[in-house]
Amino acid sequence: MLALCAMLSMNSCIKEEPLNAECDIEKVTLSVDDPESVFYQLTDITKEITSTTTLIEWEVKPDADITNIIPIIETTPGSTVSPASGVAQDFSKGSVFYVVTSQDGNWTRRYEISIKHHIEPVVNDVIKYDFENFELEESRNKYYIWYNLLEDGSKAYDWASGNGGFQLSMGTAAPVDYPTVPGIGEGMDGTNCIKLTTRSTGTFGAMVNKRIAAGNFFIGEFDITSALKDAMKATRFGKPFTSKPEKYMGFYKYTPGEKYQDKNGKEVAGMVDNGSNYAVFYRNHDDDGNEVFLYGDDVQTSPYIVAIAKVANMHAATEWTAFEEEFEYHKEVDEELLKNRGYSFTVVFSSSVNGDLFEGAVGSQLMVDKVRVICPHKK
């Protein structure tokens, strides 16, 4: 009788355990008959999806057959996805939209999977970043994200920021009070620019000894799930790049905050904050074909870096001030590897140069506009 009661009690506990409310895609693998005819690198077959991503994109070889590709989709435990994982799709007709429903049935999240033929993005010798295109992030509607408009009118979300991490500690903040926001109408010619401000992370930030959030903005991805456990791995820098950058230039304003503080929140007398601004060109696979990314702890020191253009001094400037730096190359560029998307490129801005260490001055503000990357002319 006691055994029966114990069994009934155990079953009751199992039944009462709450169902999972998460509804995320965690990984997508594309199944094709001949991967080498489709992908530039075999590691491109699988993508790990960060929690802030809803647009999942592949660029494949120009002559690749994308009419019969099978997405294998892994979601959070207990959730379901529609259309189902493992069903072939014709991506030549455009994106396919997936809806993930949580185990408890109360939450859904919509994803777009896009597979497009690669079109050489560098058609002349100047790449322009003017930061004109932005919107509120779809799933939380709390902070701004940026995109580039492609020739076909679609959006490429190549830029990222640490806004998602700030949302964890200051969830009640208005979008304009986040560290990275658009400078609407504040650009050089009355258009928009990017505006980065070092913010306090409040009581929660103090509890985890991450007291400030520098405004940061970069080409790459931000993984919100790593923001607390390993902040350096939350920023994943770079996107594939098929030209050899030669010069990096643009305009900035910078106002340091009043009180510089160390990571423990103590004021450092005499220390004046300054901004950070650089561009990095690196090899995105090792000699064994394994994918390489740069993170917060090696974005300027990784052995896979080929060239860096760094603005050495980002001190106070109340008027728009020009910067211009040549790329300093440390290694030769393999032209065949370059053609096959074997290199990546990132641009990185921060309102506090030591913001990755959670040191800086609250209120430090960096504004950037009209950034240009000069590359060899392509006919």
C-alpha positions as CSV (number, residue, x, y, z in Angstrom):
1,M,0.0,0.0,0.0
2,L,2.8,2.4,0.9
3,A,4.5,1.6,-2.4
4,L,1.3,2.3,-4.3
5,C,1.0,5.7,-2.5
6,A,4.5,6.5,-3.4
7,M,4.0,5.7,-7.0
8,L,0.8,7.8,-7.1
9,S,2.6,10.7,-5.4
10,M,5.5,10.5,-7.9
11,N,3.1,10.5,-10.8
12,S,1.4,13.5,-9.4
13,C,4.7,15.4,-9.1
14,I,5.5,14.6,-12.7
15,K,2.1,15.8,-13.9
16,E,2.3,19.0,-11.9
17,E,5.8,20.0,-13.3
18,P,5.3,23.1,-15.5
19,L,5.6,22.8,-19.2
20,N,8.4,24.6,-21.0
21,A,7.5,28.1,-22.2
22,E,10.5,28.5,-24.5
23,C,9.9,28.6,-28.2
24,D,13.3,29.1,-29.9
25,I,15.2,27.6,-32.8
26,E,18.6,26.6,-31.5
27,K,20.2,25.1,-34.5
28,V,19.5,24.6,-38.2
29,T,21.3,22.1,-40.5
30,L,20.7,22.2,-44.3
31,S,20.6,18.7,-45.9
32,V,21.6,18.7,-49.6
33,D,22.8,16.0,-52.0
34,D,26.1,17.6,-52.9
35,P,27.2,20.1,-50.2
36,E,30.4,21.1,-52.0
37,S,28.3,22.4,-55.0
38,V,26.2,24.6,-52.6
39,F,28.4,25.9,-49.8
40,Y,31.7,27.8,-49.9
41,Q,32.8,26.0,-46.7
42,L,31.4,22.7,-45.4
43,T,31.0,24.3,-41.9
44,D,28.4,26.6,-43.4
45,I,25.9,23.7,-43.5
46,T,25.0,24.2,-39.8
47,K,24.2,27.4,-37.9
48,E,23.9,27.8,-34.2
49,I,21.1,30.3,-33.6
50,T,21.4,33.0,-30.9
51,S,18.4,33.8,-28.8
52,T,18.0,37.3,-30.5
53,T,18.0,36.0,-34.1
54,T,14.8,35.6,-36.0
55,L,16.2,35.9,-39.6
56,I,18.4,32.9,-40.4
57,E,20.4,33.5,-43.6
58,W,22.7,31.6,-45.9
59,E,24.5,32.8,-48.9
60,V,25.5,30.0,-51.2
61,K,27.5,29.6,-54.4
62,P,26.0,31.5,-57.4
63,D,25.2,28.4,-59.4
64,A,23.9,26.3,-56.4
65,D,20.6,24.4,-56.7
66,I,18.4,25.7,-53.9
67,T,15.1,24.1,-55.1
68,N,15.3,21.1,-52.9
69,I,16.9,21.8,-49.6
70,I,15.9,20.1,-46.3
71,P,16.2,22.2,-43.1
72,I,16.8,20.1,-40.0
73,I,15.6,22.3,-37.2
74,E,16.4,21.8,-33.5
75,T,14.2,23.8,-31.1
76,T,14.0,24.2,-27.3
77,P,12.7,21.1,-25.5
78,G,9.1,20.2,-26.0
79,S,8.4,22.9,-28.6
80,T,7.1,22.2,-32.1
81,V,7.9,23.8,-35.4
82,S,5.7,24.4,-38.4
83,P,6.4,23.6,-41.3
84,A,8.0,20.5,-39.8
85,S,11.7,19.9,-39.6
86,G,13.1,17.6,-42.2
87,V,10.6,18.7,-45.0
88,A,12.2,19.8,-48.3
89,Q,11.7,23.4,-49.4
90,D,12.2,25.3,-52.6
91,F,14.2,28.4,-51.6
92,S,14.4,29.6,-55.1
93,K,10.9,31.0,-54.6
94,G,12.0,33.1,-51.6
95,S,12.2,32.8,-47.8
96,V,10.4,30.1,-45.8
97,F,8.7,31.2,-42.6
98,Y,8.6,28.9,-39.6
99,V,6.6,29.2,-36.4
100,V,7.8,27.6,-33.2
101,T,5.2,26.9,-30.5
102,S,6.2,26.3,-26.9
103,Q,5.5,23.1,-25.0
104,D,2.9,24.8,-22.9
105,G,1.2,26.2,-26.0
106,N,1.1,29.8,-24.7
107,W,4.0,31.2,-26.8
108,T,5.0,31.3,-30.4
109,R,8.0,32.8,-32.3
110,R,8.2,33.4,-36.0
111,Y,11.5,32.8,-37.9
112,E,12.5,33.4,-41.5
113,I,15.0,31.1,-43.2
114,S,16.5,32.6,-46.3
115,I,18.9,31.0,-48.8
116,K,20.2,33.2,-51.5
117,H,22.9,33.0,-54.2
118,H,25.9,35.0,-53.3
119,I,26.3,38.3,-55.2
120,E,29.6,40.0,-54.9
121,P,28.8,43.0,-52.6
122,V,31.9,45.1,-53.5
123,V,31.3,46.5,-57.0
124,N,33.6,49.5,-56.6
125,D,36.4,50.7,-54.3
126,V,34.3,52.3,-51.5
127,I,32.0,50.6,-49.0
128,K,29.7,53.0,-47.2
129,Y,28.2,52.7,-43.7
130,D,25.8,55.6,-43.0
131,F,23.6,54.0,-40.3
132,E,20.4,55.2,-41.8
133,N,18.3,52.0,-41.5
134,F,17.0,50.9,-38.1
135,E,14.0,49.5,-36.3
136,L,12.8,48.2,-33.0
137,E,13.8,44.6,-32.3
138,E,10.8,42.4,-33.2
139,S,10.4,39.9,-30.3
140,R,10.9,42.3,-27.4
141,N,10.3,45.7,-29.1
142,K,12.6,47.3,-26.5
143,Y,15.7,48.4,-28.3
144,Y,17.0,49.4,-31.7
145,I,18.7,47.1,-34.3
146,W,20.2,48.1,-37.7
147,Y,20.2,46.6,-41.1
148,N,21.6,47.2,-44.6
149,L,19.3,47.3,-47.6
150,L,20.3,44.9,-50.4
151,E,19.8,45.4,-54.1
152,D,16.7,43.3,-54.1
153,G,15.1,45.4,-51.3
154,S,15.6,42.8,-48.6
155,K,17.3,43.5,-45.2
156,A,20.7,42.2,-44.1
157,Y,21.2,42.4,-40.3
158,D,25.0,42.6,-40.4
159,W,25.3,45.0,-37.4
160,A,24.9,44.1,-33.7
161,S,25.2,45.7,-30.3
162,G,25.1,44.8,-26.6
163,N,21.6,46.2,-26.2
164,G,20.2,42.7,-25.6
165,G,22.5,42.3,-22.6
166,F,21.5,45.7,-21.2
167,Q,17.9,44.6,-21.4
168,L,18.6,41.9,-18.9
169,S,19.5,44.4,-16.2
170,M,17.5,47.4,-17.2
171,G,14.4,45.9,-18.7
172,T,12.2,48.9,-17.9
173,A,14.4,51.3,-19.9
174,A,12.9,53.1,-22.9
175,P,14.5,52.3,-26.3
176,V,16.1,55.7,-26.4
177,D,17.8,55.1,-23.0
178,Y,19.7,52.0,-24.2
179,P,23.5,52.2,-24.7
180,T,23.3,52.0,-28.5
181,V,20.7,54.2,-30.3
182,P,20.2,56.1,-33.5
183,G,21.2,59.7,-33.6
184,I,18.1,60.8,-35.4
185,G,18.8,64.0,-37.3
186,E,22.1,64.3,-35.5
187,G,24.4,63.2,-38.3
188,M,26.8,65.4,-40.2
189,D,24.4,66.6,-42.8
190,G,21.2,66.4,-40.8
191,T,20.6,62.7,-41.4
192,N,21.1,59.9,-38.9
193,C,24.2,58.6,-37.2
194,I,25.0,56.0,-34.6
195,K,25.1,57.2,-30.9
196,L,26.8,55.2,-28.2
197,T,26.5,56.0,-24.5
198,T,28.0,54.3,-21.5
199,R,25.1,53.5,-19.1
200,S,24.8,52.3,-15.5
201,T,23.3,48.8,-15.2
202,G,21.7,49.6,-11.9
203,T,21.2,47.3,-8.9
204,F,21.2,44.1,-10.9
205,G,24.5,45.0,-12.7
206,A,26.1,45.8,-9.3
207,M,25.0,42.4,-8.0
208,V,26.9,40.6,-10.8
209,N,29.8,43.1,-10.8
210,K,29.0,44.4,-14.3
211,R,28.2,47.9,-13.3
212,I,28.3,49.7,-16.6
213,A,27.3,48.9,-20.2
214,A,29.3,50.8,-22.8
215,G,27.5,51.6,-26.0
216,N,29.0,49.3,-28.6
217,F,28.2,48.6,-32.2
218,F,29.9,46.1,-34.5
219,I,29.6,43.9,-37.6
220,G,28.7,40.5,-36.2
221,E,26.3,38.9,-33.7
222,F,25.4,39.3,-30.0
223,D,24.5,36.2,-28.1
224,I,22.3,37.3,-25.2
225,T,22.5,33.8,-23.5
226,S,26.2,34.4,-22.9
227,A,25.9,38.0,-21.7
228,L,25.9,37.0,-18.0
229,K,27.9,33.8,-17.8
230,D,30.7,34.8,-20.2
231,A,30.4,38.4,-21.4
232,M,33.5,38.1,-23.7
233,K,31.8,35.3,-25.7
234,A,28.6,37.2,-26.1
235,T,30.1,39.3,-28.9
236,R,30.9,37.4,-32.1
237,F,32.6,39.6,-34.6
238,G,32.7,39.6,-38.3
239,K,30.9,38.6,-41.5
240,P,32.4,37.0,-44.7
241,F,34.2,39.6,-46.9
242,T,35.5,39.1,-50.4
243,S,37.8,42.1,-50.9
244,K,41.0,43.3,-49.4
245,P,40.4,46.5,-47.3
246,E,43.1,49.2,-47.7
247,K,41.8,52.2,-45.7
248,Y,39.3,53.0,-43.0
249,M,37.8,56.4,-42.5
250,G,34.9,58.4,-41.2
251,F,33.8,61.1,-38.7
252,Y,33.2,61.1,-34.9
253,K,32.3,63.2,-31.9
254,Y,33.2,62.2,-28.4
255,T,32.3,63.4,-24.9
256,P,33.8,61.6,-21.9
257,G,31.7,61.0,-18.8
258,E,32.6,62.9,-15.6
259,K,33.7,60.1,-13.3
260,Y,35.8,57.1,-14.5
261,Q,35.1,54.0,-12.4
262,D,36.9,50.6,-12.2
263,K,35.1,47.3,-12.4
264,N,34.3,47.5,-8.7
265,G,32.5,50.8,-9.1
266,K,35.3,52.8,-7.5
267,E,36.2,56.2,-9.0
268,V,39.7,56.4,-10.5
269,A,41.0,59.9,-9.8
270,G,42.6,61.6,-12.8
271,M,41.4,58.9,-15.3
272,V,39.6,60.3,-18.4
273,D,37.5,57.9,-20.5
274,N,38.0,57.6,-24.3
275,G,36.2,55.8,-27.1
276,S,37.3,52.8,-29.2
277,N,37.1,52.5,-33.0
278,Y,38.8,49.9,-35.2
279,A,38.3,47.5,-38.1
280,V,39.6,44.0,-38.4
281,F,40.1,41.6,-41.4
282,Y,40.7,38.0,-40.5
283,R,40.8,34.4,-41.7
284,N,37.5,32.6,-40.8
285,H,38.7,29.0,-40.9
286,D,41.8,27.3,-39.6
287,D,44.0,24.9,-41.5
288,D,41.8,21.9,-40.7
289,G,38.7,23.6,-42.0
290,N,37.2,24.5,-38.6
291,E,35.2,27.7,-38.4
292,V,36.9,30.6,-36.7
293,F,35.2,33.6,-35.0
294,L,36.6,36.5,-33.1
295,Y,35.2,37.3,-29.6
296,G,35.6,40.0,-27.1
297,D,38.7,38.5,-25.6
298,D,40.7,38.1,-28.9
299,V,39.2,40.5,-31.5
300,Q,42.5,42.5,-31.6
301,T,44.9,39.6,-30.7
302,S,43.8,36.5,-32.5
303,P,46.5,34.7,-34.6
304,Y,43.9,34.5,-37.4
305,I,43.9,38.3,-37.8
306,V,45.3,39.4,-41.2
307,A,45.0,43.2,-40.9
308,I,43.9,45.9,-38.5
309,A,43.0,49.6,-38.9
310,K,42.8,51.2,-35.5
311,V,42.0,54.8,-34.6
312,A,44.6,55.3,-31.8
313,N,43.1,58.3,-30.0
314,M,39.3,58.9,-29.6
315,H,39.5,61.7,-27.2
316,A,37.1,64.5,-26.6
317,A,35.7,66.2,-29.8
318,T,32.6,68.4,-29.7
319,E,32.6,68.9,-33.4
320,W,32.5,66.3,-36.2
321,T,36.2,65.2,-36.5
322,A,37.6,63.1,-39.3
323,F,39.6,59.9,-38.8
324,E,41.5,58.0,-41.4
325,E,43.7,54.9,-40.9
326,E,45.5,52.5,-43.3
327,F,45.1,48.8,-42.7
328,E,48.3,47.3,-41.3
329,Y,48.8,43.8,-42.8
330,H,50.5,41.1,-40.7
331,K,50.0,38.2,-43.2
332,E,49.6,37.7,-46.9
333,V,46.1,37.3,-48.4
334,D,45.3,34.1,-50.3
335,E,43.4,35.3,-53.4
336,E,41.7,32.0,-53.9
337,L,40.6,31.9,-50.3
338,L,39.4,35.5,-50.5
339,K,37.3,34.6,-53.6
340,N,35.7,31.7,-51.7
341,R,34.7,33.8,-48.6
342,G,37.5,32.5,-46.4
343,Y,38.0,35.9,-44.8
344,S,35.7,37.9,-42.5
345,F,35.6,41.6,-41.7
346,T,34.3,43.6,-38.7
347,V,34.1,47.3,-37.6
348,V,33.9,47.9,-33.9
349,F,32.9,51.1,-31.9
350,S,32.6,51.6,-28.2
351,S,31.8,54.6,-26.0
352,S,34.4,53.3,-23.4
353,V,37.6,51.8,-24.5
354,N,37.6,49.4,-21.5
355,G,33.9,48.8,-21.6
356,D,34.5,45.1,-22.2
357,L,36.1,45.0,-18.7
358,F,33.1,47.0,-17.3
359,E,35.3,50.0,-16.7
360,G,34.6,53.5,-17.9
361,A,32.6,56.6,-17.1
362,V,28.8,56.6,-17.1
363,G,27.7,59.3,-19.7
364,S,30.6,58.9,-22.1
365,Q,29.2,59.3,-25.6
366,L,30.6,58.4,-29.0
367,M,28.8,59.5,-32.2
368,V,29.9,58.1,-35.6
369,D,28.9,58.9,-39.1
370,K,29.9,58.5,-42.8
371,V,32.2,55.5,-42.3
372,R,34.0,54.4,-45.4
373,V,36.2,51.3,-46.2
374,I,38.4,51.7,-49.2
375,C,39.1,48.5,-51.2
376,P,40.8,47.7,-54.5
377,H,38.7,48.7,-57.4
378,K,36.9,45.7,-59.0
379,K,36.0,45.9,-62.7
